[in-house]
Amino acid sequence: MTKPTADILDRLKKIVGPAGYIDNPADMEPYCVSWRDGWRGDTPLVLRPASTAEVAEIVKLCAAAGVPIVPQGGNTGLTGGGQPHAGGLEVVVSTARMNRIRAVDTLNDTMTVEAGVVLTTIQDKAAEMDRLFPLSLGAEGSCQIGGNLSTNAGGTQVLRYGNARNLVLGLEVVLPDGRVWNGLRGLRKDNTGFDMKQLFIGGEGCIGIITAAVLRLFPKPRESQTAFVAVPDPNAAVKLLGLMRSRLGEQVTSFELLQRNCLDFVFDALDGHEDPLAEIHSWYVLTEVTGQGAPGSLKEPLEEALAEAIEQELVPDAVIAASGDQSKKLWAIREELAEAQKLTGVGIKHDVSVPLSRIAEFIERADTALEKAYPGIRPCGFGHVGDGNIHYNPIAPKDWDGAAFAAEREKVNRIVHDIVAEMDGSISAEHGLGRLRREEAELYKSEVEMDMMRAVKKALDPNNIMNPGKMLRL
């Protein structure tokens, strides 16, 4: 990597104009630090282009000079993929000013947006058009769609609508040599060769900068019911999911598993929450069903499904939200888990997936192995059971120093990820690899798969200027 000269920095500034760059160290600080887990780096310049043309000119200049680039969206990632390294060799290219909604086509059910549009803005615009954009996650008020696509974000409605990869029809991308690929086609069928957009979705900015996307829209649900359900264990939760889907089909939109410890962390660390059920249980499910029927039309079918689950001893207790406000309060417990964990103590976080049929086995084996290795460890498991994605984030035992537990990260990871690998699972289900999981991916992916990934990287970015050192090593 080549450190940019003063002349290169001046030329980059001219491309974006006075409103398009930041070079004051204090003002650049937020672009160099992650909001969680302490990823930190340095940059001599933050560029905030306002158009795809400006991004292309930036990349052309950096490519010619050998200056590396860190593409950045809302900087809400969790694996160190969006921050520069130490040393000040990389320039940060933020898409924050590229925030236009270019077009909405209600007949084609698509929306064309620039990479810097905040996720809630897309959701709100879709709602104005009587449509739904279903990608939904805790950071939706600040994350940007370009980053969501670059990490193939999942969220709470993957069960019904799929992850980010399933919500995109076309992309516009600036390649590592500065050329622009215009793939903004709102087509559901296009059998003319490789589906190139899929390389960039989940590519973590390593082979190009997503500058715009054509997103799929869906009918806006007319009816929604939310239930907070106690279950004896994860195995019962998986069986409950099967029962609900057999009775309600694709109307089961979300199905989130929550360990009791996770709720206690929220209640202890954050104000404004209350226990949804009168008695304490070991595990819970937060589920939502949606449809196009009249308001209230799904309440009886949901009640009947839960009543059947109670008869089968899958559910000891449950409550159905009586209003939209109560539903929001239930979802707030789930959405604030990340902040609560941060306030509770040092945790070692895992974003894993296993086949649905083996979720209970994974949790039981991981809990048992970690308790044996670290007596008093506080398990914290939650996630999107419907797609097999579990956020498994054990917290340090109360009598442990936080720094000492953090030093055990590699050992804890090996315990957890070895179990995942034995189950043919994945060590990163939706957060991406970034720097956090880069070396571990080399342990668990086959040599053939790593060679294919490196071949793509070298073909499109032979000089390794695009987000170097993230996701994979050359």
Secondary structure by P-SEA (a helix, b strand, c coil): cccccaaaaaaaaaaccccccccccccccccccccccccccccccccccccaaaaaaaaaaaaaabbbbbbbcccccccccccccccccbbbbbcccccccccccccccbbbbcccccaaaaaaaaaaacccccccccccccccaaaaaaaccccccccccccccccccccccccccccccccccccccccccccccccccccccccccccccbbbbcccccbbbbbbbbbccaaaaaaaaaaaaaaccccccbbbbbcaaaaaaaaaccccccccccccccbbbbbbbbcccccccaaaaaaaaaaaaaaacccccccccccaaaaaaaaaaaaaaaaaaaaaccccccccccccccaaaaaaaaaaaaaaacccbbbbbcccccccccbbbbcccccccaaaaaaaaaaaaaaaaaaaaaaccccccccccccccaaaaaacccaaaaaaaaaaaaaccccccccccccccc
